[in-house]
Amino acid sequence: MIRREAEEHLAGHPSEELLAGHPDEWMVVEGSLTIETVPALFETGLQRLATEDFQVDLSQVDAVDSAGVSMLLGWTRAAQRTGHGLRVKGLPESLLSLARLYNVDDLLPQQSA
């Protein structure tokens, strides 16, 4: 599940409605960041990065697999390609551990405070 920082809850896949709004708004991801949930979320991030900066909070994620690491790396490449900013906060330790295991932790976006 993802929600706006303003606590508006949305069920299902990410939607354009979720991403419309104030440019300083953080998209909050809750629950699993796995092969089952990453494809729709990845596309949502790519769409956002194609036109503007993107800010995502992963502090509410409770399960991660390698698809989550791939998603962040893909968003990082998209941000570099489009020149838009990517800000992340709340990277779960399990995601950071996987990134270290794969020796790609230096490629992940820097966390925002």
Backbone bond lengths (Angstrom), bond angles and torsions (degrees), N, CA, C in turn:
res aa  C-N    CA-C-N  psi(-1)  N-CA   C-N-CA  omega(-1)  CA-C   N-CA-C  phi
1 M - - - 1.439 - - 1.525 108.52 -
2 I 1.299 115.14 145.28 1.461 120.07 174.62 1.514 108.55 -124.87
3 R 1.291 115.66 154.59 1.459 119.59 179.08 1.512 109.48 -149.65
4 R 1.289 114.62 162.91 1.453 120.17 174.22 1.519 108.82 -77.91
5 E 1.297 116.57 154.77 1.458 120.95 177.73 1.524 110.54 -56.87
6 A 1.316 117.24 -25.78 1.461 121.64 -178.72 1.529 112.38 -78.11
7 E 1.350 116.87 14.83 1.462 123.27 174.18 1.527 113.82 74.07
8 E 1.318 120.07 16.58 1.455 120.87 175.75 1.524 108.02 -81.20
9 H 1.313 117.60 119.59 1.467 121.86 -176.45 1.519 110.39 -93.13
10 L 1.336 114.94 137.72 1.453 121.78 175.36 1.517 108.26 -129.91
11 A 1.303 117.09 135.72 1.465 121.29 178.09 1.520 109.34 -96.01
12 G 1.322 115.97 158.52 1.454 120.65 175.14 1.501 112.94 85.35
13 H 1.320 114.65 -151.37 1.451 120.79 -175.77 1.521 111.44 -80.90
14 P 1.330 117.09 157.19 1.457 120.52 176.04 1.522 110.08 -56.98
15 S 1.308 116.47 148.68 1.460 120.11 -178.60 1.518 110.26 -133.42
16 E 1.304 115.19 162.46 1.458 120.24 176.63 1.528 110.40 -61.89
17 E 1.330 116.48 -34.73 1.453 120.22 179.61 1.525 111.10 -59.18
18 L 1.323 116.31 -39.77 1.463 120.47 179.15 1.520 110.57 -61.71
19 L 1.328 116.46 -39.30 1.454 120.31 -173.18 1.514 113.09 -85.20
20 A 1.315 117.67 -15.15 1.464 119.61 177.24 1.517 108.19 -73.38
21 G 1.282 116.90 145.57 1.447 118.99 177.36 1.511 112.27 136.79
22 H 1.281 114.91 -157.14 1.456 122.58 -174.74 1.520 111.16 -67.88
23 P 1.347 118.14 135.09 1.460 119.89 -177.80 1.526 114.47 -65.40
24 D 1.324 118.28 -16.94 1.459 120.60 178.62 1.522 112.38 -91.80
25 E 1.308 116.53 5.80 1.457 120.82 -178.14 1.534 110.49 -78.53
26 W 1.323 115.71 139.09 1.466 122.04 178.98 1.515 108.91 -97.17
27 M 1.321 117.42 135.41 1.448 121.47 170.52 1.523 106.50 -85.36
28 V 1.314 117.16 124.50 1.461 122.35 -178.80 1.524 108.56 -103.00
29 V 1.321 116.55 124.64 1.462 122.42 178.58 1.523 107.90 -100.43
30 E 1.333 116.00 131.22 1.458 121.50 179.61 1.519 110.40 -122.64
31 G 1.328 116.58 147.38 1.456 120.95 175.39 1.515 112.53 91.31
32 S 1.323 116.07 -135.05 1.464 121.82 -174.14 1.523 112.52 -91.37
33 L 1.312 114.53 143.02 1.463 122.76 173.30 1.529 105.16 -122.09
34 T 1.341 114.74 79.05 1.462 121.43 -171.83 1.528 110.19 -131.47
35 I 1.311 115.08 179.87 1.461 121.27 -179.01 1.535 111.54 -55.69
36 E 1.314 117.23 -28.42 1.466 120.57 179.12 1.524 112.83 -75.10
37 T 1.313 117.85 -32.08 1.469 120.81 -173.86 1.524 114.12 -105.44
38 V 1.313 117.40 -21.23 1.463 121.02 -173.47 1.531 114.27 -66.32
39 P 1.340 121.65 -41.33 1.470 118.87 -173.97 1.535 114.85 -53.94
40 A 1.315 118.28 -48.29 1.464 120.33 -179.90 1.528 111.17 -66.96
41 L 1.314 116.37 -41.33 1.459 120.47 179.36 1.528 111.13 -65.13
42 F 1.325 116.86 -40.61 1.458 121.60 178.21 1.525 110.35 -59.90
43 E 1.327 117.10 -46.39 1.469 120.86 179.44 1.522 111.42 -62.46
44 T 1.317 116.88 -39.74 1.460 121.05 178.31 1.524 110.34 -60.33
45 G 1.326 116.41 -45.42 1.458 120.43 178.42 1.516 112.43 -63.70
46 L 1.332 116.98 -41.16 1.469 120.27 178.54 1.524 111.15 -62.70
47 Q 1.332 116.32 -41.83 1.463 119.89 178.08 1.518 111.02 -61.72
48 R 1.302 116.01 -42.46 1.464 120.08 -179.78 1.531 110.40 -65.70
49 L 1.341 116.87 -45.97 1.465 121.19 -178.09 1.528 112.72 -66.64
50 A 1.310 117.54 -21.21 1.463 120.53 178.56 1.519 111.49 -67.76
51 T 1.345 116.82 -24.06 1.464 119.42 -174.46 1.523 115.25 -124.52
52 E 1.341 117.33 -16.54 1.464 118.61 -175.45 1.529 110.74 -164.28
53 D 1.316 115.46 174.84 1.460 121.19 175.60 1.524 109.08 -66.53
54 F 1.336 115.53 155.08 1.460 121.69 -176.11 1.513 108.94 -134.07
55 Q 1.338 115.93 131.95 1.457 121.92 -178.40 1.520 108.43 -127.65
56 V 1.331 114.95 126.34 1.463 119.36 -176.28 1.528 110.16 -133.35
57 D 1.325 114.96 137.28 1.459 123.27 179.62 1.528 107.93 -110.47
58 L 1.322 116.52 118.42 1.465 121.95 -178.47 1.529 112.63 -105.28
59 S 1.312 117.55 13.89 1.468 121.08 -174.98 1.530 113.18 -66.40
60 Q 1.319 118.08 -18.35 1.467 121.31 -179.08 1.530 112.65 -98.39
61 V 1.334 117.21 6.98 1.468 121.51 178.82 1.527 108.71 -77.80
62 D 1.333 116.27 131.51 1.467 118.98 -178.06 1.529 113.76 -114.37
63 A 1.330 118.49 -6.76 1.467 121.19 177.05 1.530 108.60 -146.99
64 V 1.333 115.47 137.12 1.459 121.16 -176.43 1.521 108.98 -138.82
65 D 1.335 116.08 142.84 1.459 119.95 166.87 1.527 107.91 -128.91
66 S 1.323 116.84 -172.75 1.461 120.28 -174.16 1.522 112.64 -63.05
67 A 1.323 118.63 -20.90 1.461 120.75 177.00 1.532 110.94 -62.48
68 G 1.315 117.03 -34.10 1.467 120.18 177.46 1.516 112.16 -65.43
69 V 1.319 116.30 -39.87 1.470 120.47 176.59 1.525 109.37 -63.85
70 S 1.319 117.03 -46.31 1.466 121.28 179.17 1.522 111.44 -59.65
71 M 1.327 116.72 -40.24 1.456 120.80 179.28 1.522 111.20 -59.61
72 L 1.330 116.30 -47.32 1.467 119.34 -179.78 1.520 111.95 -64.19
73 L 1.329 116.92 -39.20 1.461 119.96 177.83 1.529 110.42 -65.33
74 G 1.320 117.00 -40.10 1.464 120.79 177.53 1.514 112.04 -64.62
75 W 1.333 116.93 -42.39 1.462 119.90 176.92 1.521 110.80 -63.60
76 T 1.326 116.96 -38.10 1.468 120.83 178.72 1.522 110.30 -61.61
77 R 1.330 117.04 -45.92 1.474 120.82 177.71 1.523 111.07 -61.85
78 A 1.332 116.93 -42.29 1.463 120.71 179.60 1.526 111.10 -63.55
79 A 1.324 116.87 -41.00 1.464 120.36 178.92 1.533 110.55 -63.43
80 Q 1.320 116.87 -41.86 1.463 120.57 178.15 1.525 110.57 -64.40
81 R 1.319 116.86 -41.91 1.460 121.80 -177.82 1.531 111.89 -66.93
82 T 1.330 117.06 -40.00 1.464 120.64 -176.12 1.520 113.34 -90.49
83 G 1.328 116.44 -15.99 1.459 119.66 -177.79 1.520 113.62 80.43
84 H 1.322 117.36 9.03 1.465 120.83 177.52 1.527 109.65 -92.65
85 G 1.315 114.87 156.80 1.457 120.15 -178.04 1.517 112.51 -83.28
86 L 1.318 115.57 145.37 1.461 122.91 172.86 1.519 106.98 -123.55
87 R 1.320 115.97 118.30 1.460 120.98 177.04 1.517 108.37 -118.18
88 V 1.326 116.03 134.23 1.461 121.33 177.26 1.516 108.59 -128.37
89 K 1.322 114.98 151.37 1.459 120.01 171.86 1.513 107.72 -145.42
90 G 1.310 115.03 157.04 1.450 120.92 177.26 1.513 114.86 72.65
91 L 1.331 117.16 33.45 1.468 118.65 178.00 1.524 109.42 -60.73
92 P 1.342 117.29 123.97 1.463 119.75 -179.38 1.532 110.92 -65.26
93 E 1.313 116.24 146.79 1.463 120.91 178.27 1.519 111.05 -59.04
94 S 1.325 117.27 -35.35 1.467 120.02 179.59 1.528 111.19 -63.68
95 L 1.322 118.15 -35.62 1.463 121.23 177.04 1.524 110.22 -70.04
96 L 1.324 116.49 -43.47 1.465 120.38 178.54 1.527 110.76 -63.06
97 S 1.327 116.84 -37.96 1.461 121.11 179.00 1.530 110.92 -64.06
98 L 1.322 116.98 -43.96 1.468 120.39 176.49 1.532 111.07 -61.75
99 A 1.324 116.35 -43.10 1.465 120.30 -179.95 1.535 110.56 -62.14
100 R 1.336 116.51 -39.43 1.471 119.46 176.80 1.525 110.68 -65.98
101 L 1.322 116.83 -41.37 1.459 121.60 178.98 1.526 111.03 -58.84
102 Y 1.336 116.49 -40.90 1.466 121.64 -179.72 1.527 112.27 -85.82
103 N 1.339 116.01 0.11 1.467 122.39 179.91 1.530 112.76 59.58
104 V 1.347 115.73 39.29 1.465 120.56 177.21 1.530 111.49 -122.87
105 D 1.333 117.04 11.27 1.454 119.80 -177.12 1.522 112.76 -60.88
106 D 1.323 117.65 -30.10 1.469 120.08 177.57 1.515 113.16 -71.44
107 L 1.330 117.16 -14.35 1.459 121.80 -179.02 1.516 113.14 -91.76
108 L 1.336 116.61 -12.46 1.458 120.53 179.59 1.527 110.50 -69.45
109 P 1.339 117.36 151.94 1.465 118.74 176.82 1.526 110.16 -63.99
110 Q 1.308 116.56 148.60 1.455 122.03 177.20 1.530 109.30 -67.83
111 Q 1.312 116.22 142.81 1.454 120.52 178.58 1.515 111.04 -77.19
112 S 1.330 115.05 141.27 1.457 121.40 173.75 1.521 108.72 -91.27
113 A 1.291 115.22 153.92 1.470 119.72 179.58 1.502 111.11 -77.19
